Structure formats: C-alpha cells, structure tokens
C-alpha cells in the first residue's frame, strides 16, 4: 500500500490487550517518580517504590525478584 502524502502516519507504538487498571497506573506513576531522579538500577528502583509506599497488586513490598517477575508478567 502506498502512503499518500496528505495522510498522517499511523504508527502503533504500543499494543495492549486491555485498558490499564488502577494498579497499573499507580505503578507507572511510582516508576516515573523513582526514575525521574536518575535511579535506573534494579535495587534502587525497588527501594524507591517501597519508600513511596507503592506495593504489589497483592499488597506486598517490592523485592528485586517480584519486581522482575511483575515486569515480565505485564509485558506478556
């Protein structure tokens, strides 16, 4: 299919199988807060999430193990 110059690009940057939940949005906001100060290493992110009071979907504190598992689950 040829692109017509007058038509805007329609690039899909992200695909979702569902709308984000309140949990998803809270985790995103907490990650943005933690990472906005330059923290990008796994131990630092986990410490930052816990310091903010951000918890897992079941209410547990974050660990490096459950955070990595959650990112894998959410990206599937």
Steps between C-alpha positions, in 0.01 A plus 500: 500500500635841408493777753325813386688818595190670645427213740662502844718213614317247713779329687407263779757550775326283748244227495283404792266212556308698762464845649742583784364428846529731801789278617676537162462877507624527861806288416573712192475821703725362773758380245501842333558664838782264597672515163464877458776553755742290295446166673515227236658201673282216627589530869443876491165468324381241752613721793329799342169321444496378859592846632203647312269240652433344161413135547443197281151417382465271804625767740851362555818705508713492188808280473734472205354158426132591507561827312678318216223240491234773491667679210514173312132432575391848395699484176350170389 
